[in-house]
Structures are given as C-alpha cells and as structure tokens.
C-alpha cells in the first residue's frame, strides 16, 4: 500500500494511537503492510486447555491443588506440535484475575508452572485470554458447523450430565 494513501486513510477514520480511535471500546492499530503482522503469529500458535486436556483433572478443582497426572500422550503430543514450529500457549481460568476466591491467580499460575516443569511439559505462554491461533485444543469445546448442530451437540452434553 502506498504510504500516502495509508496515512490519508488512517487520519480520516482512526489514529495510529489506539487510545485516540473514535471507537474507544475497540482498540485498533493501523499497519501499512498488506496483511496484519499478527496473522503470522496466529498461524503459528496452538492454544491448549490445561484442565482435562493436559492434566487428567480426575480429582476436579480440589481447591486449586494440582494433584492429577498428565493425560496419556500430553507431553509427547505437545512436544510434537512444538517441534513442528508452533508456539504453545496454555489457556486456563487458573490464570484469570477475574475470580474472587483463594488461591489467587498468581498462586495458581506459580503452581501450574511447577507442575509443568515437574512433568517436563513445554509451553511458551500461559493465559486466560482467547488469543488468535490456528487451533484450540479444549475438552469442553463444541465444534461450530452451524447453530442447529451446535444446539444438538450442547443438548447431548447436557443430557449426559
């Protein structure tokens, strides 16, 4: 894109400084590249849920204590994904600072890091945020195809419980 066209475009509807953008609730940053620079990162990232996916979670929440073993094949599979060149991001509500219970998310993250080190499970980041990724691996996800299928899948989950 021509830089002059780019500057004219952003000056007419948004600022290069996200805080100055007209829609304050949507933080946007203009980039002169044809594609967004984060697309490259997102296409090389796999988000993996912790409880029930990496950890077996057989003991449930258990006061936040990590007493479960890794699910069979978790370490080997994560290593394989990492060796294929993907960033490994573990997502978990344990990292959320929006809960009002004990232990704190800081303590939960520290315990999680110790657990991952104990079982030699590789990761690049831990987050509670939904980041852009090529794929999410999650035990509670419903694969969206259409709303009828999603509602049918949800009904099956509800019936099982």
N, C-alpha and C positions, 0 to 999 in steps of 0.2 A: 504494500500500500504506500502511496506517495505520502511523505511526512506532512506536507501542507494540507492535503485533504484530511489526513488523520487529525491534525491539530484543529482544523475548522470543525470537524465532526464532533470532537470531544468538547470543544469550547461552546458549542451550541446546545449540548444536552447533558453533559456530565463533566466533572472535573477529574484531573489526574489524581487528585487527592480525594479518596473515597468519602471523607467526612463532609466535603463540600458538595457532594452529589445531591441533586434535587430530591431524590427519594432517600431520606436519611436511614430508613429501615433496611435498605438494600445497599450494602457496601460494594461498590464496583470500582474496578481499576481498568483504565484503557491501556491496551498494548498495541504497538504498531505492527506486530507480527500478524501474519495471516491466520495463524492458529494460536490459541491460548497456550502460554508456556506450561500451565499446569496439566494440560492434556497428556503431555509426555509422561509426567509423573503418575497421573491417574491410570494410564495404560500399563504402568509397570508396578502397580500396587495391588496386593490382595489383602483384604480385611478378613480377619479370622476371629470369631467369637471365642471367648475363653470358657465360661461355664457351660458344660455339656458338649463342647467341641474339642478343646484342647484338654481340659480337665474332665474326668468322667462325671463329676457332680452327683455322684451316687448318695453322698451324705447331705446334699442340699446346701442351703445357705450356711447353716451351722455357725451362726454368729459371725460370719465373715471369715472363719478359720478355713484355711486350705488343707484339708485332710485327705482329699481324694488323690488317686493316682492319675497320671495322664491316660487318655483314651488310647487303646492299642493303635499303633501306627502314627500317632500325632507327631512325634519328634521326626520320624523318618519322612513323613509327608511334607512337613514344614521345611525341612532341610532341602527336599527335592524342589519345592516351589522357590525357595531362596536361591538354590543353585541354577535355576532357570532364569535368574536375573530379576526376580520380583522383590519389591520391598514388602516386608511382612509387618503388618500393623494389627495388633491385637486390640479388639474393641470389647469393652466390658463396662457395665454400670458401676463396677467397683471403682472406676476412675472418675465417676461423676461427682462434681462438687454440689449437686443439687439435692442430695439426700440429707435428712436431718437425724441421722442415727449414728450410733457408735458401732464399730470404729470409724474414724474419719476416712475420707478417700485417700488422704496422704498415707495413712497407716495401711490401708488395703492395697495400695499400689506398691508400697515397700514390701509387704508380704508376698504379693504377686511376683515381684522381681526376684525375691529369694527363691520362690517355688520354681520359677522358670530356670533359674541358674542351677538349682538342685537337680533338675531333670534335663539339663543341657538343651533347653528348647530355645531356638534362635528367634529373635524379634528385633525389629528396628524401632518401633514406637508402641506405646500403649495409649489408648484414648477412649473416651466415652462418646466422641463425636463421630458422626457419619461423614467420612471423608470420601472424596471421589476415588473410585477403584475400578479395576477391570472385573472384579468379582468379590462377593461376600460369601463367606462360609459360616453358616449360622444354623443352629439346631431348631430355632423357632420361626424360621422364615417360611413364608408362603410364596412360591414362585408365581409371579404375576404373569398371566397369559391374557385374561380378560376378567371382568368383575364377576361374571357368573361362576367361572371356575374358581376364583379366589374365595367367593362366599361358600361354595361347595366344599372346598378344602378346609375353610375355617369351621364349617359345621361338622366335618369329620373329626377335627381336633377337639371340639367342644364335646362331642358325643363320647369320645374316648375317655375324657376326664370324668 
